[in-house]
Structure formats: C-alpha cells, structure tokens
C-alpha cells in the first residue's frame, strides 16, 4: 500500500509507540506487549513503504504475524471490554477510547493486509502455497474459536 494511503503517518505512529511503551514500562502485561509488537511491525512496514522496499518472502511472515496479533487483540477487546466496545463498527466515529483503540487496530490490520497482498503478487508461482497457508490459518482459527465457544 503506498505510503500516502496508509491510515497513520510514521510521525504519529512514533508518538503513539512512545506513549504506549512508557505506559507499559512498569506494568508489563501480555496485551500491552502484543500491542507494542503490532505497533513496531506497522512502524517497520511504514519505514519500508517510505523507502519503496517491498517485503521479501521471509518478511511476509512478520507482516502476517502483525495482522494475526492485531486480530487477537481486537477479539480480546470484544470479550474483555464488551461494554465499552458496544456500538463500535468499522468506520464509526469513536465514542470512547476503546472505539479509538479498535479503529487503530483495524487500520493496522488493513494496512498490513494490503501490503501482504501486494507482496504476494510479486511471487505468482507461490499463489497455491499462499492460498493453502491462509486456508490452514483460517481452519486453525475456526477450531480455536469453536473451542472457546464450548467453554
């Protein structure tokens, strides 16, 4: 995704990352650490986009990890912050900080996903491999979601 179409600038992301790292410096929890990871992956993506450097095959895994981690955080928000997340939908005008957080996560998911798709197109000979990988991930995610529902 071209840098001018990214939802956040590198400068804004650096500020958010700094604030978030300071906020979690003393009280390290798994969700905070994961969010910091996602922000760092997105920052790395923006720097490379600014330089016009596409991700290579090994780096696609990093982008996919960022998407999957952001998805997990967003899913945990739906459970842990259900009341504050109520009324949130993609593109909504945020009513509170949880809505803002969900919007940020969704924007990062979309930005990284677009980058993954663009980079996968650079390797047409691996299309079947990428498709199988996505199908395998979806099947594992569906199985995990089903296990959660059975609790």
C-alpha positions as CSV (number, residue, x, y, z in Angstrom):
1,X,0.0,0.0,0.0
2,X,1.5,3.4,-1.0
3,X,2.6,5.5,1.9
4,X,0.2,8.3,1.2
5,X,-2.7,5.8,1.5
6,X,-1.6,4.5,4.9
7,X,-4.0,5.4,7.7
8,X,-1.3,6.7,10.0
9,X,1.9,8.7,9.4
10,X,5.2,7.5,10.7
11,X,5.4,10.6,12.9
12,X,2.1,9.9,14.5
13,X,2.9,6.2,14.9
14,X,6.2,7.1,16.6
15,X,4.3,9.3,19.1
16,X,1.8,6.5,19.8
17,X,4.5,3.9,20.2
18,X,6.5,6.1,22.6
19,X,3.4,6.8,24.8
20,X,2.4,3.1,24.7
21,X,5.9,1.9,25.7
22,X,6.1,4.4,28.5
23,X,2.6,3.4,29.7
24,X,3.5,-0.3,29.8
25,X,7.1,0.1,31.1
26,X,6.2,-0.5,34.7
27,X,3.2,-2.7,34.3
28,X,4.0,-5.2,31.6
29,X,1.1,-7.3,30.6
30,X,0.7,-9.6,27.7
31,X,-1.9,-7.4,25.8
32,X,0.3,-4.3,26.1
33,X,3.4,-6.2,24.9
34,X,1.5,-7.6,22.0
35,X,0.1,-4.2,21.1
36,X,3.7,-2.7,21.2
37,X,4.8,-5.6,18.9
38,X,2.0,-4.7,16.4
39,X,2.9,-1.0,16.5
40,X,6.6,-1.9,15.9
41,X,5.7,-4.2,13.0
42,X,3.5,-1.5,11.5
43,X,6.3,1.1,12.0
44,X,8.7,-1.2,10.2
45,X,6.2,-1.6,7.4
46,X,5.8,2.2,7.1
47,X,9.6,2.8,7.0
48,X,10.0,0.3,4.3
49,X,7.0,1.7,2.3
50,X,8.5,5.2,2.6
51,X,11.7,3.8,1.0
52,X,9.7,1.7,-1.6
53,X,11.1,-1.6,-0.3
54,X,8.7,-4.5,-0.6
55,X,8.9,-7.3,1.9
56,X,10.7,-10.4,0.8
57,X,9.3,-13.9,1.4
58,X,10.8,-14.2,4.9
59,X,9.5,-10.8,5.9
60,X,6.0,-11.6,4.8
61,X,5.8,-13.8,7.9
62,X,6.4,-10.7,10.1
63,X,3.6,-8.8,8.4
64,X,1.3,-11.8,8.8
65,X,2.2,-12.1,12.5
66,X,1.3,-8.4,12.9
67,X,-2.1,-8.9,11.3
68,X,-2.8,-12.1,13.4
69,X,-1.7,-10.5,16.6
70,X,-3.8,-7.3,16.0
71,X,-6.8,-9.6,15.2
72,X,-6.3,-11.4,18.5
73,X,-6.1,-8.1,20.4
74,X,-9.3,-6.9,18.7
75,X,-11.0,-10.2,19.5
76,X,-10.0,-9.9,23.2
77,X,-11.4,-6.4,23.3
78,X,-14.7,-7.8,22.2
79,X,-14.7,-10.0,25.3
80,X,-12.8,-8.0,27.9
81,X,-14.2,-4.6,27.0
82,X,-17.6,-5.7,25.6
83,X,-19.5,-2.9,27.3
84,X,-17.1,-0.1,26.1
85,X,-16.9,-1.7,22.6
86,X,-20.6,-1.8,22.2
87,X,-21.8,0.2,19.2
88,X,-18.4,0.1,17.5
89,X,-18.3,-0.8,13.9
90,X,-15.8,-0.4,11.1
91,X,-15.6,3.2,10.2
92,X,-17.6,4.5,13.1
93,X,-17.0,7.8,14.8
94,X,-15.3,6.7,18.0
95,X,-17.4,7.3,21.1
96,X,-14.7,6.4,23.6
97,X,-11.0,5.2,23.9
98,X,-11.9,1.6,23.3
99,X,-13.5,2.5,20.0
100,X,-10.4,4.5,19.1
101,X,-8.2,1.5,20.0
102,X,-10.4,-0.8,17.9
103,X,-10.2,1.7,15.0
104,X,-6.4,1.8,15.3
105,X,-6.1,-2.0,15.3
106,X,-8.4,-2.3,12.3
107,X,-6.5,0.3,10.4
108,X,-3.2,-1.5,11.1
109,X,-4.8,-4.8,10.1
110,X,-6.0,-3.3,6.8
111,X,-2.7,-1.6,6.1
112,X,-0.6,-4.7,6.7
113,X,-3.1,-7.0,4.9
114,X,-2.8,-4.7,1.8
115,X,1.0,-4.9,2.0
116,X,0.8,-8.7,2.3
117,X,-1.4,-9.0,-0.8
118,X,0.8,-6.7,-2.8
119,X,3.9,-8.6,-1.9
120,X,2.3,-12.0,-2.6
121,X,1.6,-10.8,-6.1
122,X,5.3,-10.5,-6.6
123,X,5.5,-14.3,-6.3
124,X,2.8,-15.7,-8.6
125,X,4.5,-19.1,-8.6
126,X,3.7,-19.3,-4.9
127,X,0.0,-18.5,-5.1
128,X,-1.1,-22.0,-4.3
129,X,1.2,-22.0,-1.3
130,X,-0.1,-18.7,0.0
131,X,-3.7,-19.9,-0.5
132,X,-3.0,-23.1,1.4
133,X,-1.4,-21.2,4.2
134,X,-4.4,-18.9,4.5
135,X,-6.8,-21.8,4.5
136,X,-4.8,-23.6,7.1
137,X,-4.7,-20.5,9.3
138,X,-8.5,-20.0,8.9
139,X,-9.2,-23.6,9.8
140,X,-7.0,-23.4,12.9
141,X,-8.6,-20.1,13.9
142,X,-12.1,-21.5,13.4
143,X,-11.2,-24.6,15.5
144,X,-9.8,-22.3,18.3
145,X,-13.0,-20.1,18.1
146,X,-15.1,-23.2,18.4
147,X,-13.1,-24.4,21.4
148,X,-13.7,-21.0,23.0
149,X,-17.4,-21.3,22.4
150,X,-17.5,-24.7,24.1
151,X,-16.1,-23.3,27.4
